[in-house]
Amino acid sequence: MFENIVQLTILFLVIFDPMVSMVVFTAATKSMGEKDRRATALIAVGVATLISYLVLLLGNTLLDLFGITIGNFKVAGGVILFILGIEMALGYPLTSPEATKESSTAAIASIIATPLLTGPAAMTAIIVSSKDYGFANTAASVGIVLLLSLLLLLLAARIHRSIGRMPVQVLSTVLGLITIAWGVKFVLGGLGVG
């Protein structure tokens, strides 16, 4: 059981990729105060947790309920990732300064929650893993990765300060290009092309 949890945790770390979320979070919340950043991180991971465990509990039934296939979901998530990747790669702010703090918090939290942490790949992996490794192992592994994600988001400003602006901007640009590629991959996969 422990070996399965370790394997699944590594798998979900790669798929959820909390480092990408941390970079996006850092860029999107740079004008926020510490309290607002903390609230945004808690909301983002809370929503990602809710989505992950709903998918774990309901799986295909949830998608069938809304008449959505994994392919449809991949296309929608891919478009969002593509747009987000362009903004990251070009260094555009991910939120407008005119937006209110409440709507900025909600917008940033929703982008971090899905498609970044719990996108189509994560949802698919959760459904498949629960069948292959069991509900308990999958639930434990998802929980570990989401706790690590929360920790990274809460420490994002400190990590950013300790390594400086330039490495974060370079990483943001590189990860923006990767995010664009993931978006394209999701769209093509959803269309059955790639």
N, C-alpha and C positions, 0 to 999 in steps of 0.2 A: 504493500500500500504506500509506504513512504517513498519508494522508488518511483511509483506512478505519479505521486504528487510532485516530486522534483522534476520529472520529465514534463509534466503538464505545465508547471510553473515556468519552466524555460520556454516552452512553446508559447504560452500566453504573454510572456515578457516580450518576445519577438513580435507577436501579432499586435498586442496592445501598444507597444512601443512608447512607454511613458516619457522617454527622453524627448521625442518629437513634441509631445504635449507640453513638456516643461518649457521648451524653446518658444512655442507658440504662446503659452501662458505668460512668459517673461516679456515678450514683445507686446502682447495685447494689454498687459496690466501695468506697464511702466509708469503711467500717469496716475495710478491709483495709490491710495494710502494703504498701509499695512492691514488695517481692519477690512477694507474692501477686497484686497487680494486674498486674505484668508477666507472671507465669505465666498468669493468666487471659486476658490479651490474646493471648499467643502461642498458647494452646490454642484460643481462639475463632477466630482468623484461620486457624490451621492446619486446624481442622475445616471452616471455610468454604472454604478452598482445596481440601481433599480432595473435598468435595461438588461444588464448581464444576467441577473437572477430571474427576471421575467422570461428571457430567452431560454435559460436553463430549465425553468419550470414548464414553460408552455411550448417552446421550440417551434416546430412547424405549425402547430395549431394557431399560434399568434399571427403568423404571416397569412395563413389561410383565412383567418377571421377577417382580415383587412383586404383579402384578395391580392396579396403581394407575394411575388416569388422572390427567391434569393437573387435571381437575375435582375428583377426590377430594382431591388434594394441596392445591388451593386452599381447599377447605372446612376441612381440618385446620389448615393454616397460618393461615387467617382466624380460626378460633376462638382459637388461641394469641395472635395479634396483638390480638384484641379484649380478651382478659383482661389482657394486658400493657399495652395502652392505658389501660384503666380504672385499673390500679395507678399508672401514670405520671401520669394526669390528676388523680387524687385525692391524689397525694403519698405513697402507701403504699410502704413499703420493698419492694424486689423480691426480697429474700431474707430469711428469718427469722434473727434473731440467734442462735437456738439451734442452727442448722445448723453442722456442722463446717466447718472451712476447706476441706477437700478437697471435700465435697459442694457447698459454696457455689461454689467455683471451677468445678467441673464444671457445676453448674446455670446459672451466669451465662454461662459459655463456650458452653454449648449454645444458650441463648436468643440470644446475640449471633450465633453461627454460623448458626443457622436457627431461626426464620424471618426474623430481621432482615437479615443480610447476604445469605444465599442462600435466599430464600423462593421460593414458586411463580413469582412474576414473574421473578426472576433466572434460575431454572432454565429457564423457558420462553424467555426472551430468549437464553440461552446456546445452546439447541437451535436456535432460529430463526436466530440470527446465524451459527452455524457453517455452516449451509446457505447463507445469503445472502452471507457475507463470507469464508468459508473458516475452516479449523481454526486456522491460524497467527495470523491477525488477531484472532480471537476469544480465543485463548489469551493473546496478548500484552496485549490490553485488560483481560481479567479479572485478569491478574497485576498490572498497573499499579494497578487499583482496589483490589485486596486489599492491596498494599503501602501505599497511601495510608491504607487503613482501619487497618492495623496501626500506622502512624505516629500517627494520631489517637488510637487507644486508648492507646498508650504515653505520649502527651503529655496525655491527658485530665485528669489531676490538676493539672498545671501550667496548662492552659488554664482549668480550673475556678477555680484560685486567682487567676489574673490577671484574670478577669472577675467573680469573686465568686459568692456563693451565689444571690442573688436572680435574676439573669438566667438562670442554669442552671435554677432552679426554674420560672420563667415559661416558658422554652423547653421544659422537660420537660412541663409541663401542656399547652401548645399542641401539642407533638409527640405527647403522649398522645392528644389528641382526634383528631389526624390518623391516628395508629396505629389507633384504634378504627374510623375511617372506612375505612382500608385493610382492616381485618379484615372489616368488613361487605361491602366490595366483593369481597374474595376469596371469601367464603362465597356471596354472590349469584352471582358469576361461576362458581363451582364447581357451583352448583345450576342454572346456565343461566338465571337470572332477570335478572341485570344485565348 
